[in-house]
Amino acid sequence: MVEAITRPTQIEISQQALKNNVAVVKKTAGADKIFLAVKSNAYGLGLIPTSKAAVAGGVYGLAVAIIDEALALRHERLTAPILILGISPAEYAELMAVQHIMATVVSLDWLKEAATYLSGEQRLHVSLGVDTGMGRIGFRDRAALAEAIAYVQAHHDLFDYVGLATHFAESDSANTDYFEMQLARWHNLTDGLPEPEYYHVANSGAAMYHADEVPHEVIRVGTVLYGVEPSRGELADGHDLQPVMALRSEMNFVKQLPAGEGISYSHKYTTTGDEWIGTVPIGYGDGWLRKLTGFNVIVDGQYAPIVGQIAMDQMMIRLPRAYPVGTKVTLIGRDGDLENTLEDVAQHAGLAPWEIMTGMQDRLHRVLVD
Ligand SMILES: *Cc1c(COP(=O)(O)O)cnc(C)c1O
């Protein structure tokens, strides 16, 4: 395949920042092994480059939502352990076993159905999921969980009892009531049952703020490894996290306009004097949302506001002076003394940082830097 990079609008993934964050999170959580959540195109950063950088940076395993994502990783010869967080159709049990992909199991029926597809040539690694209050998927009943574990152990020729897990609905807020409730349920549901190879319960919030209270040798995190502080400031205490993602482009057209000229669809912006206006080839078709009008991007170490409506593929910015075509534009990231974080973008759009990330579209090229 020809790898055509014809576009100056790119997402940069900092390998050094990712590596730094792996070390910070391991230390803070006291974790030996990290499964990095790379579901949904690695939160928009790019499944393959991000996974490669993460494994090189010390991540143990990769967590995805669906089998397709796991197969894409195997196709690129990534050999790290892969955990599927969601429910996979049981008919693909043999495929998962052969590809060394760990399945999340949340019912005995699933195990029984999967058993009919398994040849036993490779055992299927399973992680049993317990619903302690997320209300999404998982065993909510101790007897049913015990029965499923017993089934897995009785069918050791087909299954390997690797993980036992739960997921917290709120682990990154000052109010810990809900977290404590889930933790109490976790103990009620799992204490005294046969132990798996490892427990994995901590997401970013639990890993950063509750590591002492939960099993933390193996953790399952996304947000925090991408350098986003999960409580968004509420509980931040100077973790040395570094932003992994930058988003940059270049101006491809620059002009001076007199007062009274309308900019972009519906002329929502009109120049008020002589103004230098630059055009940047990025738009909401890339995931750079229309709500970001008015946000300041960085040009030559100075802020430049986005003016007028953001179009599907292009947007305009007001410049402090004339700049040549080709001048770099930093939408997310550092340029000179200024830095736009994902949190800044998210705040302007009234969204969460991970929604901004996940919205980044495929046609943005992803490049590994430093
Ligand atoms: C997405 C996901 C994670 C990672 O969550 P972060 O808050 O980004 O760390 C962990 N576990 C499960 C089950 C998930 O779906």
The ligand as a Gaussian input file, in Angstrom:
#p B3LYP/6-31G(d) Opt

LIG

0 1
 C      -12.500000       2.345000      28.513000
 C      -12.343000       1.404000      29.643000
 C      -11.256000       1.516000      30.520000
 C      -10.274000       2.673000      30.486000
 O      -10.906000       3.778000      31.083000
 P      -10.114000       5.144000      31.395000
 O      -11.037000       5.878000      32.279000
 O       -9.881000       5.828000      30.094000
 O       -8.858000       4.769000      32.084000
 C      -11.099000       0.539000      31.487000
 N      -11.989000      -0.472000      31.597000
 C      -13.071000      -0.592000      30.789000
 C      -14.012000      -1.720000      30.979000
 C      -13.290000       0.355000      29.812000
 O      -14.375000       0.244000      29.032000

